Amino acid sequence: MIAYKTIQPLPPDPVVALFASVDWSSAQKPDLLVQALDQSHTVITAWDGEILVGLGSAISDGCMVAYVPYMVVLPEYQGQGIGTEITRRLIERYAGFHQLALIADGRAVDFYKRMGFVPAGSCEALWIYAGNEHA
């Protein structure tokens, strides 16, 4: 049974292990990753007992705009509805906001479209990025 929690601060080791499991470069900066999550507006986690199996977070101004920078599910738990439930909870948390935004690539694009996200008109995602997993 998966338990969903909104706890902060998070234990560092499970967080870093989760991000490393999907080869995200943020796992290579564990102190900054944990600090970023601790300073997030909302963090929703999914636990299978003591195992952190999923996490989604949002940063926000608290009234108009929220941005989802992290949505991660352990590979062996993907396809079980965990990412869907975390995303649903984030959408619910920011219902009524003027904008809930995220950047998605690869197979994640279709997932977020199924969750109700749409392309942002003629907008393009632009960034200065220090990682390499999205090259």
C-alpha positions in Angstrom: 0.0 0.0 0.0 1.5 3.3 -1.1 1.2 6.1 1.5 1.3 9.7 0.2 2.7 12.4 2.5 3.6 16.1 2.5 6.5 16.1 4.8 9.4 18.6 5.0 12.2 18.4 5.6 12.8 15.1 3.8 15.4 12.5 4.8 18.4 13.1 2.4 19.4 9.5 1.6 16.1 8.3 0.2 15.7 11.5 -1.9 19.2 11.2 -3.4 18.6 7.5 -4.1 15.3 8.2 -5.8 16.8 10.9 -8.1 19.8 8.7 -8.8 17.5 5.8 -9.8 16.4 7.8 -12.9 19.8 9.2 -13.6 18.9 12.8 -12.9 22.0 15.0 -12.6 20.5 16.7 -9.6 21.4 13.6 -7.6 25.0 14.5 -8.1 24.4 17.7 -6.0 22.8 16.0 -3.0 23.0 18.9 -0.6 21.5 21.4 -3.1 18.8 18.9 -4.1 17.7 18.4 -0.5 17.9 22.2 0.2 15.8 22.8 -3.0 13.1 20.4 -1.8 13.1 21.8 1.7 12.5 25.3 0.2 9.8 24.2 -2.1 6.2 25.4 -1.7 4.8 21.9 -1.8 6.4 18.4 -1.8 4.3 15.3 -2.2 6.0 12.0 -1.5 5.0 8.4 -2.1 6.2 5.7 0.3 6.1 1.9 0.2 6.8 1.3 3.8 10.2 2.9 4.4 11.0 3.2 0.7 10.6 6.6 -1.0 9.1 5.5 -4.3 7.9 8.8 -5.7 8.1 12.6 -5.3 6.7 15.6 -6.9 7.2 19.2 -5.9 6.1 22.8 -6.8 7.6 26.2 -6.3 5.1 29.0 -6.2 4.4 32.6 -5.3 1.5 31.2 -3.3 -1.4 32.8 -5.2 -1.0 33.1 -9.0 1.7 30.9 -10.3 3.2 27.5 -9.5 5.9 25.5 -11.3 6.5 21.8 -11.1 10.3 21.2 -11.3 10.4 17.6 -10.0 8.3 14.5 -10.6 10.2 11.3 -10.0 9.1 7.7 -9.5 11.4 4.7 -8.9 11.7 2.8 -12.2 10.4 -0.4 -10.7 7.3 1.5 -9.4 6.5 3.3 -12.7 3.3 2.4 -14.4 1.4 1.8 -11.1 -0.4 5.2 -10.9 2.0 6.8 -8.4 3.1 9.6 -10.7 -0.6 10.1 -11.7 -1.6 10.4 -8.0 1.2 12.8 -7.1 0.4 14.9 -10.2 -3.4 14.9 -9.4 -2.6 16.1 -5.8 -0.4 18.9 -7.2 -3.1 20.0 -9.6 -5.7 19.9 -6.8 -3.3 21.9 -4.5 -3.0 24.7 -7.2 -6.5 24.6 -8.5 -7.7 28.2 -9.1 -4.2 29.5 -9.7 -3.7 31.5 -12.9 -0.9 29.2 -14.1 0.5 25.8 -13.2 3.5 25.1 -15.4 6.1 22.5 -16.0 8.7 21.4 -18.6 8.4 17.8 -19.9 10.4 15.9 -22.5 10.3 12.4 -24.0 7.5 10.1 -23.0 6.6 12.5 -20.1 4.9 14.8 -22.6 2.1 12.4 -23.3 1.7 11.6 -19.6 1.2 15.3 -18.7 -1.2 15.8 -21.6 -3.3 12.9 -20.2 -3.2 14.8 -16.9 -4.7 17.9 -18.5 -1.6 20.0 -19.3 -1.6 21.5 -22.8 1.2 23.2 -24.8 1.6 26.8 -23.9 0.5 28.4 -27.1 3.5 29.3 -29.1 5.7 29.5 -26.1 9.0 27.5 -26.0 10.8 26.2 -23.0 14.2 27.9 -22.7 16.8 27.4 -20.1 20.4 27.7 -19.0 21.0 24.1 -17.9 23.9 22.5 -16.1 22.9 18.9 -16.5 23.2 16.6 -19.5 20.3 14.1 -19.3 18.1 16.2 -21.6 20.6 16.8 -24.4 
